[in-house]
Amino acid sequence: MQHTGISVRLFSRPYGVRSQMERLLLVLALLSVALHGWLLYQLIAVQDFHSAMTFLYLFSLLPFALFMISVWLDHNPGYQRHLTISALGLRYRLGFMQREHDFDWEEVERMTLGSHTLTFELKNGEQHAISLDAVNHEQTLQRIRAELIQIAADKEITIEMTQN
C-alpha cells in the first residue's frame, strides 16, 4: 500500500490562535516603531538622557524583536516543533531550536502507541518518545495512529497499543 505521509506541527496552542497572535505582534511592533521615533526625538533633540528613558527605549525593542522572530520562523519552519511520518521513516523535533531526530522504518524494532504518546524502540536499543499532547484535533490523532498501524503491518514492526 502507498503511504501518503503525515506532517504535524506540535505547537502548544491551537492553530487559530497563531493568526491572532501575529496580528497582536504586528500592532505591538508598529507601536514600538512609533515609540522609538518619539524616544529618539527625546534623546537627541531634547537631550533628555535619563536612565529611565534609555531603559524604556531599549525595552520597547522587545515587541519588534518578537515580530522579527515570528517572521523568521515563518520562513524557516524547520526550527519549529514537528512530527513527519513518511513511507521511508519518521522525523521529529520536540522543541524550538532542538536537534531534529530521524530514523528509517527498517531501524524500528517495536512501537508503542498510547492515547497521546508514541514510543519507538530501535534495533540498536535507542528509545524515542514523542508526546502528542499539543495535537488538539482527534481526527489528526486518529490519522497518525492509522498511518503508524499500516506502516507497522507493512514493515512487520511489532506494535503495542496502550491507554496512557
Summary of the structure (lengths in Angstrom):
residues: 164
radius of gyration: 22.9
end to end distance: 29.2
largest distance: 75.4
contacts: 423
relative contact order: 0.16
helix: 48%
strand: 23%
